[in-house]
Amino acid sequence: MYPEGPLTHTHVSTMDRECVSLLPGVCEVLADSGSSLPDDTSLEKLLDWFTGLTKAGGSLLEACPCLLEFISAVVHNTASDPGVLSFTLKLTGFMASTENGFKMLQECDVLDLVFNLKRWQEARLWEDPCLRIGWIQGLKNLLQHPKALSFFVKSDFIEPLLQLQTDTSLFVASAANQMLAHILLFFQPVLSAGCNGVDEKEEEDGRTQTSTRDLEHPAVTMDTAAEYSPVVSAISEYLKESLVPKESTQLHQSLQILKLLTLLLAQAGPPLRDKLLQAVSDSLEELVTAGCSQLTLPLMDVILAAHSSGTDGRVPHQRVTRLLSSMLNINRPSDLIPAAAACLRRGHHDTVHTARVVKILLLPLDIITGQPLLGADTTAGEHRFSVSELLKRKTSCISVICVCLTNTPQITLTPPEDLPCPPAAIVTAVLSLLRICSGVSSSSSSSSSSSTGCSGVCRNVIGSGKVQKCALEALAALSSSSGAKEKISEVFTVLIQYLVNPDSDPTVLHKSYQALVKWMSVCTDLSLITDPLRQDLVTVVKKRVCDMRWEVRDSTVEFLGHLAGVRKSAEDTCDASEALLGGCCTAPLLKEALQDTESYVRASAISALAKTLAHSWQQGAALSQEETEIVSRLLEILSQDTEGFSRRAVVQYFIAWFSSRHSQSSSSTSLLTQSVRSVLSHGSADLDWEVKVYTLELAELLLDEAFSGQRGYRRGSDTHTAVSHPYGVVSDQPYTLHTHSSSHTEGAASDLARALSDLVEQGVISALLSGLVDCDRPVGLKACRLLITLRETVCPLSLGALDAAAATVAKVSCELPGWGWGMEIRKILGMKKSDGTRGAEIAVKRSLNGAEEVDCKDCGVPEEGGDGVIVGVCEVLTSLGLDERLDVLTQSSDHIHNSPLSLLQDILTASAARTQPHTQPGQEVIVDCY
C-alpha cells in the first residue's frame, strides 16, 4: 500500500535505513482505524525520530515517500483513531516546516485538507481535545517560514486560535497560548528579535515603519510584514478585551493572558513591545484597581517585565512607572507584601521604588518584634494599622512573616541609601523573632510589642515551626551582612537556646546547627564567644548525639563534621571544633556514633570523622590508639554492614585519608597501606554499585601515585576527555599500543615493573578487572577507562619482540581466580582465541602455589570453581579488547533496546499479534516506547 522510496541523502544511518524499510508497514498499521496502539506515546517517539532525520539533513518526504500517502489515507478516513489523527496533524506541520516541504504538500493539496477546521467540526471530531491539540501543534510546527504565515493568515486561523485560549481543556488552552507567543515572537522584525537569537539594534526615535534592515530576518519578507501586522493587531485587541475578568469564572483566562504578556514583554523588541503595551495599558490599570488577589503576582510580573524592558518613548515610561507605584500602594497588605517581594526578587532597583519595597517588607518584622527598623518613616507607616490587623490572624501572620524573612538577606544587599536601618538591626530583629517563637522574649521587645498592641501577634508565632525554620535560614544568610560580627555572641546565645529546648523540632535543630556553622565560618575572633557559651554548646552536643530521634543524632553528627571543616587558614593550629568544643569530645562522640542503629547516622559519623582527622593527616601526625580502633571499626563496617550508605562512606573515608596524607612517610603509612588493600578487596566485591565506583576511585589514586611522572602516563581525570559523559560518543580510531622509546633504561623499566607489582599486590589490578566485567554499567565504564590508562602506560609495542627492558615489565603477573570475575575474564580471553582474534601467547605452567600460568593458545572457556591461574598483566591488558568494550559501555543501553528500529518492530509485532487467531483473549502486547 505504501511504497518504500529510496533514501536520497547520505545522513541516514544503517539503523535508520532499516527503519525506513519498515515504515510502509507501520504506516499501514497506523492508518487502519481498527488498529489503535497499546501505547499512544509511541507516536510521539516516531515524531522524535522524524525530527532527528530532518536535522541530519535532506528531505523527509524524499526519504520516506510513504508518509504522504499515509497522511492522505488517515485524513480521508473520519473513523480514524483520534490519537492517530492528532499525530498526523503534527506530522504534516512538521513536514511543512521547510519551504520545500511546504511547497510539495501545497501542490498535493494536503495542507488545506489536513488543517480544514470546518471539515473536522462537521465530522464531530473537533470535540476531541486530542484533535484540537494536534491541530494547534501541527500549525506551530508549520509556522517556521514566511509562506507558512501567509497560509495561516489566508486560512483565517487567527480567530479560532484566539477562541481556543478559553478551551475547556487546560492542555488545549495552554497549547493555544504558546502558539500565540510563537507567532508574535518568531515573525517579529529583526530589529526586535530578542527571542530568536538575533542581536537587537538601535532604532531611530519616532520611526514606526518597518525598515529594510527588518527584512534581514529569514522569516521576514515584505509580504510577511504586511500579513504580520494584522495578526499583531488581532492578538493585541484580544488581549485588551480579555485581560480583565468579567466574572470569577474568567480568572483562569486572565491568569493565562498575564503569563503570556510576561513572556512577550520580556522577549519582544521595541515595535512589538510598544504595540502590546499600548493595547493593554488601560486594562492593566483596571486590573490594579480591581483588587483581585489571585492575579496580584502575575500582574506584578507583567509590570516588572514592561518596566525592565524599556519603552523607547513611544509608550510613556511614566505610565509603566505609575502602574508599578500603584502596585506598591495597594491598601490590602495581603497583596502589598507579596508584590513588594516580587519586585525585590526580580532584582528591580530604582531610586523611586527600592526604598519603598524595603520598608514594606521590614514593616511586619518591625511590628512583631518592636525593633525600630523603620524609625519615624511615614511612607510605610500609612500601612502600619492594616498590616497589624493582618498579623492578628494566625494563618496570614505566619505567611506574611515567612515572606519577609525569606527576603531579609536580599534586603541587606540593597544600597545603604535605600536601607532605613543598618543591617545589624535586621539581624537583631530576626533574633528577637526567634526568641518570641520559642516563648522567650526579651523585656525590651515585650514592652515594645505590648505598647503597640501586638501581644496577640506574638502569640501567633510562638511554637510555629514554619516561622522558626524561615528565621533560622534568614539568620544563616545574614551572617555575611555588614556589621554582623558584632552580633555573634547574641546569635550563639539564641541558637544554643534552640538546641537546648526539648520542644525543638528535628528540622529546626538541623537548621540551628547550619546557622551555627555559617556564623563560625565568618567569625574572625573566637574570643567573642564566651566560655559559658562554649560549655553550653559542649553540653548540648553531648546530649543531642544521644537523642531518641535518629534525625537529631544525624544532624548533630553532621554538625561536628562541618564544624571540623571550618578552618580560617592553612596556618591555623586548630579548627572550629577544637576552638569551640575543646576537641576532646569530638572524636569520641563520633566513634561512638559508628555503633548507631541507624545507617544514616553511621554514614554521617564516618564522613565527620574524615573531616575531623583531615588536619592531622595533612600534618603527618602519628595515629593515636583511638584512631587505630576507628580504622578497625570502619573495615568491619565495610565488610559486615547491611546498609549501603555506611559502606559508601567508609570507602570515601579512605579516599580522603589517602588524598590528604602527608607527603612524607609517617607512622600511619603502614596502617593505611594495609587498610587500602582490604578496602579494595571488600569494596570491589560489594553489592552496591556506588561502593564499587568509589573503590575504583581509590584504585585510580593508587594508579596516579604509582605512575606519576612516568612517560606516557595520564592521570585518570585527564584520560578520555572526549568521553566524559556515559552517553558520549567514542572515537572510532583504533588503539595503538604505547611505544617505549629506546631511551628507556633498564632502571626505568625496573621502576615501572616494581610499581606494577606493587599495584598487583595492593589489589588494584584485581579491582580493575573485576570492575570491568561488573553488571553495573558505571562500574564497568570506569574500570575500562582505568585499564586503558594502565595499558597505555605499561604495555610495550610488541609482546613478540621484547627488548630486555620491556621484558622486565612484561614479566609482572597477577592471579585470575577460578570463580566470579576471574572466570569472566578467563572466558573473555578464551572467546578472543575462539573468535580468531589476536591474543597474547602465554605458556601454561604450574606455579609453586598450585595455580596455573596460562598459555592463551590453549585458553578454553573455564569451568566454575576451577583453579586460579597466573597471567601476565600486560598480556591480559592487550587481550581484553578494551577499546571495543569501551565503545559498548559508553553507549546508552537505549541505543540497542529503545531505538526507533525497536519501536517500529514492536508496532508491527503488536499489530500481528492482534490479527493472529491463536492470540489469547486479554493477552497484553507490550510496545517498547523509548
Buried (B, 14 or more C-beta within 10 A) or exposed (E): EBEBBEBEEEBBEEBBEBBBEBBBBBBBBBBBBEBBBBBBEBBEBBBEBBBBBBEBEBBBBBBBBBBBBBBBBBBEBBEBBBBBBBBBBBBBBBBBBBEEBBEBBBEBEBBEBBBBBEBBEEEEBBEBBBBBBBBBBBBBBBBBBBBBBBBBBEBEBBEBBBEBBBBEBEEBBBBBBBBBBBBBBBBBBBBBBBBBEBEEBEBEEEEEEBBEEBBBBEBBBEEBBEBBEEBBEBBBEBBBEBBBBEEEEBEBBBBBBBBBBBBBBBBBBBBBBBBBBBBBBEBBBEBBEEEBEBBBBBBBBBBBBBBBBEBBEBBEBEBBBBBBBBBBBBEBBBBBBBBBBBBBBBEBBBEEBBBBBBBBBBBBBBBBBBBBBBEEBEBBBEBBEBBBEBBBBBEBBBBBBBBBBBBBBBBBEBEEEBBBBBBBBBBBBBBBBBBBBBEEBBEEBBEBBEEBEBEBBBBBBEEBBBBBBBBBBBBBBBBBBBEBBEBBEEBBBBBBBBBBBEEBBBBBBBBBBBBBBBBBBEBEEBEBBEEEBBEBBBBBBBBBBEBEEBBBBBBBBBBBBBBBBBBBEEEEEBBBBBBBBEBEBBBEBBBEBBEBEBBBBBBBBBBBBBBBBBBBBBEBBEBEEEBEEBBEBBBEBBBEBEBBBBBBBBBBBBBBBBBBBBEEEBEBBEBBBEBBBBBBBBBBBBEBBBBBBBBBBBBBBBBBEBBEEEEBBBEBEEBBEEBEEEEEEBEEEEBEBBEBEEEBEBEBBEBBBBBBBBBBEBBBBBBBBBBBBBEBBBBBBBBBBBBBBBBBBBBBEEBEEBBEBBBBBBBBBBBBBBEEBBBBBBBBBBBBBEEEEEBBEBEBEEBEEEBBBBBBEEBEEBEEEBBBBBBBBBBBBBBBBBBEBBBBBBBEEEEEEBBBBBBBBBBBBBBEBBEEEEEEEEEEBEBBBB
